[in-house]
Amino acid sequence: MDQIKIQTSSKSYPVYIGHGAIKVLGEHLKNRIGSYTSVMVITDETVAGLYLPKLKEQSGLNGVFEKIVPSGEKAKTFDVYYDCLSAALEHKLDRKSLIISFGGGAVGDLAGFVAATFMRGISFIQVPTTILAHDSAVGGKVAINHPSGKNMVGAFHQPDAVIYDLDFIESLPDKEVRSGFAEVIKHSLIYDEEFYNWLLGGVHSLANLDAEKMKTFLTKGIHIKGQIVAKDEREAGVRAHLNFGHTLGHSIEAEAGYGKVTHGEAVAIGMVFALQLSSEVTGLTFNHEEFKTWLQSLGYRTSLPEGLTVERLIFRMKQDKKAVREAVRFVLLNRIGSPELAEVNEHVLLTSLNRFKERGE
């Protein structure tokens, strides 16, 4: 089992990654006897049915409160958030209580935001169960969605620990594997050309991924995320580079309807477009066709979903968190491993997005 230390300006904490890592949760709680007055687990319907008994058994969690929420992006609504707060109050959680997030990225975002806002902030631990959550579980960004945009209501709230047991991701459907692997690709493109070339040359299928290879790329992705967060905890600078592919990706998710297109699949389309835009704006030299062919061989769509208009996507992008006075800002690449945050003229964006749509049709 590997341990990675995440150091931010406000807090440092460990990330444990490996098969059987969940046992560390029991050790953590045992070492903190008296620190936590009570524990509430927030998980979703799918994960609860598959793994909640195992979580309790192997971590020694007895007598904890459980709050089961809908799976996927349906968990990140105001109504579900309110229900979680009500459950915390009903079970008499206090300022020394602990929330354990047990699930994918959506559950982690929700549970973390509940922890950040309940009684002005209590402790929480991330126990991710998806590949996608290797990105979202680290760094302390927690949020719920608003109908106008993804993650519009949120906070920065670092966990006490992240415990990433790879046993929990063995049952993931192909769609969720693709969704998570898109964030691994993102990390390589914005930070490490050698890592990108390793992925390009070594990952030819996402079905039945080799366990050691999966551990390698997940650990590398967490290292990259940790190094960026250490420099910029609250996204005042370089942390914004982690949004590569997300400006268009979030717009696709919102326009299609949350949950219709997975986060990672939308980000993959967003990365293809951001690379095209980078070639036009920053002069990036990149083998676009090789990248698209690779993504398609892994099962990704590389063009806009049917029914989405360029005008509506741009409208959504103007509402993005990175937009300033409705000016759309994109993370672009000068070269692999060298990103920048750039404000893109609306006419340039409209022309480029129309060209992107035409190429995909």
C-alpha positions in Angstrom: 0.0 0.0 0.0 1.3 3.5 -0.9 0.9 6.6 1.2 1.0 10.1 -0.4 1.2 13.2 1.8 -0.9 16.1 0.6 0.3 19.5 2.0 -1.7 22.6 1.6 -1.5 26.0 3.2 -4.3 25.1 5.7 -3.7 21.4 6.3 -1.7 18.3 5.6 -3.2 14.8 5.4 -2.4 11.4 4.0 -3.8 9.5 1.0 -3.6 5.8 1.3 -3.9 3.8 -1.9 -3.9 0.0 -2.4 -5.9 -3.2 -2.1 -7.2 -3.6 1.4 -6.5 0.0 2.3 -9.9 0.3 4.1 -8.3 -1.3 7.2 -6.5 2.0 7.6 -9.8 3.6 8.4 -10.2 1.4 11.5 -6.6 2.2 12.6 -7.3 5.9 12.1 -10.4 5.9 14.2 -8.8 3.8 16.9 -5.9 6.3 17.1 -8.4 9.1 17.4 -10.6 7.7 20.2 -12.1 10.7 22.0 -11.5 13.0 19.0 -14.7 12.1 17.2 -17.9 12.1 19.3 -19.9 10.4 16.5 -19.6 9.2 12.9 -22.0 9.5 10.0 -21.4 7.7 6.7 -22.8 9.3 3.6 -23.0 6.9 0.7 -25.2 6.3 -2.3 -27.7 3.5 -3.2 -25.3 1.6 -5.4 -22.3 1.6 -3.2 -24.4 0.9 -0.1 -25.7 -2.3 -1.7 -22.3 -3.5 -2.8 -19.9 -2.4 -0.1 -21.4 -0.8 3.0 -21.3 -4.1 5.0 -17.6 -4.6 4.0 -16.8 -1.0 5.0 -18.2 -1.6 8.5 -16.7 -5.0 8.9 -13.1 -4.2 7.8 -12.9 -0.8 9.4 -14.6 -1.8 12.7 -17.3 0.8 12.3 -20.1 -0.1 14.6 -23.0 2.0 15.7 -22.5 4.7 13.0 -25.2 6.6 11.4 -25.9 6.1 7.7 -27.3 8.5 5.2 -28.0 6.9 1.8 -28.4 9.3 -1.1 -29.2 8.9 -4.8 -26.4 7.7 -7.1 -24.5 10.0 -9.4 -25.2 13.7 -10.0 -28.7 13.3 -8.5 -26.9 13.4 -5.1 -25.7 16.9 -5.7 -28.9 18.8 -5.3 -30.2 21.3 -2.7 -32.8 18.9 -1.6 -30.4 16.0 -0.9 -28.0 18.5 0.7 -30.8 19.7 3.0 -31.7 16.1 3.8 -28.2 15.3 4.9 -28.0 18.3 7.2 -31.4 17.3 8.7 -30.0 13.7 9.2 -26.9 15.1 10.9 -29.1 17.2 13.3 -31.5 14.3 13.9 -28.6 12.1 14.9 -27.2 14.9 17.1 -23.9 15.3 15.4 -21.8 18.1 16.9 -18.7 20.1 16.1 -16.5 17.1 17.0 -18.3 14.6 14.8 -16.9 13.0 11.7 -18.5 12.5 8.3 -17.2 9.7 6.1 -17.8 10.1 2.4 -18.1 6.6 0.9 -18.7 6.6 -2.9 -17.7 8.3 -6.1 -17.0 11.9 -6.9 -20.6 13.1 -6.6 -20.9 11.6 -3.1 -17.6 13.1 -2.1 -18.6 16.5 -3.3 -21.9 16.4 -1.5 -20.6 14.9 1.8 -17.6 17.3 1.8 -19.9 20.2 1.4 -22.2 19.0 4.2 -19.1 18.7 6.4 -17.9 22.1 5.4 -21.1 23.8 6.3 -22.5 21.8 9.2 -21.9 23.9 12.4 -19.4 26.0 10.3 -17.3 22.9 9.5 -16.6 19.5 10.9 -14.1 16.8 10.0 -14.6 14.4 7.2 -12.7 11.5 5.5 -12.9 10.6 1.8 -13.3 6.8 1.0 -13.6 6.9 -2.8 -15.0 4.0 -4.8 -14.4 5.1 -8.4 -11.5 6.0 -10.6 -12.9 9.5 -11.1 -12.8 10.1 -7.4 -9.0 9.9 -7.4 -9.1 13.4 -8.6 -12.1 14.8 -6.8 -11.3 13.3 -3.4 -8.0 15.1 -3.1 -7.7 18.9 -2.8 -10.7 19.9 -0.7 -13.0 21.3 -3.4 -16.6 20.3 -2.4 -19.8 21.5 -3.9 -23.3 20.8 -5.1 -24.9 21.8 -8.4 -27.3 24.5 -9.4 -29.6 24.2 -12.4 -27.5 27.0 -14.0 -24.2 25.3 -13.6 -22.1 22.5 -12.1 -20.5 22.9 -8.7 -21.8 26.5 -8.4 -22.4 26.2 -4.6 -19.4 25.0 -2.7 -16.4 25.5 -0.5 -12.8 24.6 0.1 -12.7 22.0 3.0 -9.8 19.6 3.2 -10.4 16.0 4.5 -8.6 14.5 7.5 -7.5 11.6 5.2 -8.3 9.9 1.9 -8.4 6.1 1.9 -8.5 4.7 -1.6 -9.1 0.9 -1.5 -8.7 -0.4 -5.0 -10.9 -3.4 -4.1 -13.9 -1.1 -4.3 -13.3 -0.2 -8.0 -13.2 -3.7 -9.3 -17.0 -3.7 -9.9 -17.1 -0.5 -11.9 -19.0 -0.6 -15.2 -17.1 0.3 -18.3 -18.8 3.7 -18.5 -17.5 4.7 -15.1 -14.0 3.4 -15.8 -14.0 5.7 -18.9 -15.3 8.6 -16.9 -12.5 8.3 -14.3 -9.7 7.6 -16.8 -10.4 10.9 -18.5 -9.1 12.8 -15.5 -5.9 10.7 -15.5 -5.4 11.8 -19.1 -6.0 15.4 -18.1 -3.3 15.2 -15.4 -0.8 13.9 -17.9 -1.5 16.6 -20.5 -1.3 19.5 -18.1 1.7 18.3 -16.2 3.9 15.5 -17.6 4.6 14.7 -21.2 6.4 11.5 -20.3 3.3 10.3 -18.3 1.1 11.1 -21.3 3.3 9.1 -23.7 3.3 6.2 -21.2 -0.5 6.2 -21.1 -0.7 6.6 -24.9 1.6 3.7 -25.5 0.6 1.4 -22.6 -3.2 1.7 -22.3 -5.0 0.1 -25.3 -8.2 -0.9 -23.6 -10.1 0.0 -20.4 -11.6 -3.4 -20.1 -10.0 -5.6 -17.4 -7.3 -3.1 -16.6 -4.2 -4.7 -15.1 -4.3 -4.0 -11.4 -0.7 -2.9 -11.1 -1.0 -0.6 -14.1 -4.1 0.9 -12.6 -2.4 1.5 -9.3 0.5 3.2 -11.1 -1.6 5.7 -13.1 -3.9 6.5 -10.2 -0.9 7.1 -7.8 0.7 9.3 -10.4 -2.5 11.3 -10.9 -2.8 11.8 -7.2 0.8 12.9 -7.0 0.3 15.5 -9.7 -3.0 16.8 -8.1 -1.2 17.0 -4.8 1.7 19.0 -6.1 -0.6 21.5 -7.8 -2.8 21.9 -4.7 0.3 22.4 -2.6 1.2 25.5 -4.7 -2.4 26.9 -4.9 -5.0 25.5 -2.4 -7.8 28.0 -3.2 -7.4 28.2 -7.0 -6.0 31.7 -7.1 -3.4 30.6 -9.8 -2.1 27.3 -11.1 -4.8 25.2 -9.6 -7.1 26.5 -12.3 -5.1 24.4 -14.8 -6.8 21.3 -13.3 -9.9 22.6 -15.2 -8.4 21.6 -18.5 -11.3 20.3 -20.6 -13.8 21.3 -18.0 -15.1 24.6 -19.5 -16.8 22.9 -22.4 -17.2 19.7 -20.4 -19.3 21.3 -17.7 -21.4 23.0 -20.4 -22.1 19.7 -22.1 -23.1 18.1 -18.8 -25.5 21.0 -18.0 -27.1 21.2 -21.5 -27.5 17.4 -21.8 -29.0 17.2 -18.3 -26.8 16.1 -15.3 -26.2 12.4 -15.4 -27.0 11.9 -19.1 -23.3 12.3 -20.1 -20.8 11.2 -17.4 -18.4 13.9 -16.2 -15.3 12.2 -17.6 -16.9 11.6 -21.0 -17.8 15.3 -21.2 -14.3 16.3 -20.1 -12.8 14.1 -22.8 -14.8 16.0 -25.5 -13.8 19.2 -23.7 -10.1 18.2 -23.9 -10.3 17.4 -27.6 -11.8 20.9 -28.2 -9.3 22.6 -25.9 -6.5 21.1 -27.8 -8.0 22.3 -31.1 -8.4 25.8 -29.6 -4.8 25.7 -28.3 -3.5 25.1 -31.8 -5.5 28.1 -33.0 -4.7 30.4 -30.1 -1.4 29.5 -28.6 0.2 27.7 -31.6 0.3 24.3 -29.8 1.9 21.6 -31.9 0.1 18.3 -31.2 -1.0 15.2 -33.0 -4.7 15.6 -32.7 -5.7 12.7 -34.9 -3.5 10.3 -32.9 -5.2 11.5 -29.7 -8.7 11.3 -31.1 -8.1 7.8 -32.5 -6.7 6.7 -29.1 -9.7 8.1 -27.2 -12.1 6.5 -29.7 -10.4 3.1 -29.3 -11.0 3.4 -25.5 -14.7 4.0 -26.1 -14.9 7.8 -25.8 -16.9 10.1 -28.0 -14.8 12.9 -29.4 -17.5 15.1 -30.8 -20.5 17.1 -29.4 -23.5 15.0 -28.4 -26.5 15.4 -30.8 -29.0 18.1 -30.0 -26.6 20.5 -28.3 -26.2 23.9 -30.0 -23.1 26.0 -30.1 -25.0 29.1 -28.9 -26.4 27.3 -25.8 -23.0 25.9 -24.9 -21.4 29.3 -25.1 -24.2 30.7 -22.9 -23.4 28.0 -20.3 -19.7 28.7 -20.6 -20.4 32.4 -19.7 -21.9 31.1 -16.4 -18.8 29.0 -15.7 -17.0 29.7 -12.4 -13.9 30.6 -14.3 -15.7 33.3 -16.3 -15.2 36.9 -15.3 -17.9 39.4 -16.3 -19.1 36.7 -18.7 -15.8 36.6 -20.5 -15.1 32.9 -21.2 -11.7 31.6 -20.0 -10.2 28.4 -21.1 -7.2 26.3 -19.9 -5.1 26.0 -23.0 -1.8 24.3 -23.7 1.4 25.9 -25.0 2.8 22.3 -25.1 2.2 19.2 -23.1 2.9 20.0 -19.5 2.7 23.8 -20.0 -0.9 25.0 -19.6 -2.2 28.6 -19.3 -5.5 30.2 -18.4 -6.6 32.4 -21.3 -9.6 34.6 -22.0 -11.0 33.7 -25.4 -12.8 36.3 -27.5 -16.4 35.3 -28.1 -16.1 35.5 -31.9 -13.0 33.3 -31.8 -14.8 30.8 -29.6 -17.9 30.8 -31.8 -15.9 30.2 -34.9 -13.8 27.5 -33.3 -16.7 25.7 -31.7 -18.7 25.7 -35.0 -15.6 24.3 -36.7 -15.3 21.6 -34.0 -19.0 20.7 -34.4 -18.7 20.4 -38.2 -15.7 18.1 -38.0 -17.6 15.8 -35.6 -20.7 15.5 -37.8 
